[in-house]
Amino acid sequence: MSPVRVAVAGASGRMGRMLIEAVRADAGLALSGALDIAGSPALGQDACAFLGTASGVAITADLRAGLAGSDVLIDFTRPEGTLAHLAVCRELGVRAVIGTTGFSEAQKAQIAEHARALGIVFAPNMSVGVNVVLKLLDVAARALNEGYDIEVIEAHHRHKVDAPSGTALKMGEVLAGALGRDLKDCAVYAREGVTGERDPSTIGFATVRGGDIVGDHTVLFAGTGERVEIRHQATSRANFAQGALRAARFVAGRGPGLYGMDEVLSLR
């Protein structure tokens, strides 16, 4: 069987390099393209130069050239860039795996529109462990649906630009859905001053930014006389890369549609 040909967006960034290294190490995948923004000092360089080897794939800002001959694009960049990439993917028939976070509702609607024409795996977190945690949260929220206050606490590195994290928001959506609520109506993102007593129907979020924290997420169910915590800690971006590769293999054989990691991992 021929390997799945994978292009990587943000090729000179931390996550891009992690993805390129993972693709190169996977016998079932082949690096077919490497994209970066115009003006990047990495343009023209071999995508694997940082590994001390040559792939024959040059980093480019030309989307059509970078995606030509690819089966799947893996994109962990910024919302505006991802949407621009998807438009070209749709034109060329290249499927996509999107790990980018920070999309507005209108931007998510654009992704859904593109998914009418091509297969897209879209998840705020590609980690296998995180997606198992999402299933655990659904079970816990249904069982602890009375008498427990729910708080989502997340921590990331100083360079992360969106808050709360996409993973924290996805956790909130899962929790709210399990409780029969809409997260837009019950989320509390900030507390300051005299806030009054906590509304038991709310789901609170707390955000920490600092250092080189890869990603910590804790969901606290605080009851009377006990607390239940479900936690995931990422110590390396390698887990995101491996999940993205599983998603690439999954979507390479799929028709148009918007898929999640629960489908990739057969968790439904």
NORSUL-V964018 format. One record per backbone hydrogen bond with DSSP energy under -0.5 kcal/mol. NH is the residue of the N-H (numbers start at 1). CO is the residue of the C=O. Records with the same first field share a line. If there is no record, write none. Layout:
NH->CO  CO
This chain:
4->28
6->4  30
7->72
8->33
9->74
11->35
13->10
17->13
18->14
19->15
20->16
21->17
22->18
23->19
24->20
25->21
26->22  23
27->25
29->26
30->4
32->6
33->6
34->58
35->8
36->60
40->37
43->40
44->59
45->42
47->57
49->46
51->48
52->49
53->48
58->56
59->45
60->34
63->61
66->62
67->63
68->64
70->67
71->5
72->5
73->95
74->7
75->73  97
82->78
83->79
84->80
85->81
86->82
87->83
88->84
89->85
90->86
91->87
92->88
93->89
94->89
95->71  93
96->119
97->73
98->121
99->75  97
100->75
108->104
109->105
110->106
111->107
112->108
113->109
114->110
115->111
116->113
117->114
118->114
120->257
121->96
122->120  259
123->98
131->127
132->128
133->129
134->130
135->131
136->132
137->133
138->134
139->135
140->136
141->137
142->138
143->139
144->140
145->142
149->222
150->202
151->149  220
152->204
153->151  218
154->206
155->216
156->208
157->213
158->211
160->157
169->165
170->166
171->167
172->168
173->169
174->170
175->171
176->172
177->173
178->174
179->175
180->177
181->176
183->181
185->182
186->182
187->183
188->203
195->193
200->198
202->199
203->186
204->150
205->188
206->152
208->154
210->156
213->210
215->234
216->155
217->232
218->153
219->230
220->151  218
221->219  228
222->149  220
223->221  226
225->223
228->221
230->219
231->229
232->217
234->215
235->233
239->236
241->237
242->238
243->239
244->240
245->241
246->242
247->243
248->244
249->245
250->246
251->247
252->248
253->249  250
254->251
257->115  118
259->120  257
263->260
264->260
265->261
266->263
267->262
268->262
